[in-house]
């Protein structure tokens, strides 16, 4: 996503979910936002992904960048468990 507008990846997800996530990661008190999204693989298969975005700060507590981490939730969805492994 480096140099890209984060809105480019928005698919069928609720705009409210993304707005809420970005409000969290731009808040210096939380700095982490998470959302479950539907992603598309290269073969056009849809997969559910748990996306977590972390804010990076400099010494002056100014946001200087973001780091994202994803977890493929497909298998967990099949077994009825969430991102935390709980049902």
C-alpha positions in Angstrom: 0.0 0.0 0.0 3.0 2.2 0.1 2.2 5.5 -1.7 -1.4 4.3 -2.4 -4.7 5.6 -1.2 -6.0 3.0 1.3 -9.4 3.3 -0.3 -8.3 1.4 -3.4 -8.6 -1.9 -1.6 -12.2 -1.3 -0.4 -14.4 -4.1 -1.9 -17.8 -5.1 -0.6 -16.9 -4.0 2.9 -19.0 -1.5 4.7 -17.6 2.0 4.4 -18.5 2.4 8.1 -16.1 -0.5 9.1 -13.2 1.2 7.2 -14.0 4.6 8.6 -14.1 3.2 12.1 -10.7 1.4 11.6 -9.0 4.5 10.3 -10.4 6.6 13.2 -8.8 4.0 15.5 -5.4 3.9 13.9 -5.1 7.7 13.6 -5.9 8.1 17.3 -2.6 8.3 19.3 -4.2 6.4 22.2 -5.1 3.3 20.2 -2.9 3.2 17.1 -4.3 -0.1 15.9 -7.4 -0.9 13.9 -8.8 -4.2 12.7 -11.5 -5.2 10.3 -12.6 -8.4 8.6 -12.7 -8.0 4.9 -13.4 -10.1 1.8 -10.3 -10.3 -0.3 -9.9 -11.8 -3.8 -7.0 -14.2 -4.7 -5.3 -14.1 -8.1 -7.6 -16.9 -9.3 -10.6 -14.7 -8.4 -11.5 -16.9 -5.4 -13.0 -14.8 -2.5 -11.4 -15.3 0.9 -12.2 -13.7 4.3 -9.2 -11.9 5.8 -8.7 -10.4 9.2 -6.8 -7.1 8.5 -5.0 -5.3 11.3 -3.3 -2.0 10.6 -0.7 -0.5 13.0 0.4 3.2 13.1 4.1 4.0 13.2 5.1 7.1 15.1 8.3 9.2 15.3 9.8 10.7 18.5 7.3 13.6 18.4 4.3 11.1 18.3 3.5 12.1 14.7 2.2 9.2 12.5 4.9 8.5 9.9 3.5 5.3 8.4 1.4 2.2 8.6 2.0 -1.5 8.8 -0.7 -4.1 7.9 -1.0 -7.7 8.9 -3.5 -10.1 7.5 -4.8 -13.5 8.6 -6.6 -15.8 6.1 -9.8 -16.6 8.0 -11.2 -19.1 5.5 -10.3 -22.3 7.5 -11.4 -20.7 10.7 -14.7 -19.7 9.2 -15.3 -23.3 8.1 -14.7 -24.5 11.6 -16.7 -21.7 13.2 -13.9 -20.0 15.1 -12.9 -16.3 15.0 -9.6 -14.4 14.7 -8.9 -15.2 18.4 -9.5 -18.9 17.9 -12.8 -18.8 20.0 -16.2 -19.9 18.8 
